[in-house]
């Protein structure tokens, strides 16, 4: 399927047998983080960071440690990432290499009604996959923004991403077990709860009954994969 003219993969009801274990493990990890203050609360929503704000890429820690069913889920995510790339005319030798081993970074995110992520992309990576462990009607959606949106905004004065121009953004309301794969350069955000109503009437946020939980995997650019292959081969010697 395409959104905003960009090919993505959207699969429903993926690995439903893993949902209960994933949710339990991630909730236990999140609840074990008794990190003080506003900064502590902000840091603990993502497993990418430790209590001091250190990124686990640099501390060499696994952000998915303690999520016991993730290795099984990762195999499914990897298969879907390869399936997504097969629609493009990639040299077979590159696709074969990525199918054998594709270096990636995964983490889980737990959000309550006060959390949000502003517009961002993952430009240092090639492909993004997000799996939804817990996303109910009470939870914020994910919104994608067309690459043309900023060009349009700089061209027309005023507040122009409204009404008929909402075609520059697309909103998805995933369900638990949904898996979305998209190019890493595609901008997206997770807004605060009641984001549409708040813009109009300033409505206060309702408390979530359950936290919103997702797992994201970023796959490196194919050109970088050969560096990681060499690193892996050296480690095996």
Protein Blocks (a to p, Z undefined) as FASTA:
>chain_A
ZZehiacdddehihkllmmmmmmmmmmmmmmmccehjklmmmmmpckbcfkopafklnop
afkgoiaklmmmmmmmmmmmmmmmmmpccdfklmmmmmmoccdddddddddfkbccdddd
dfkbmbdcdddfbdcfkbccdddddfklmmmmmmpgcjfbghjlmmmpccddddehiacd
ddfklccddddehklmmmmnopacdddfbdcdddddddddfklmmmmmmmmmmmmZZ
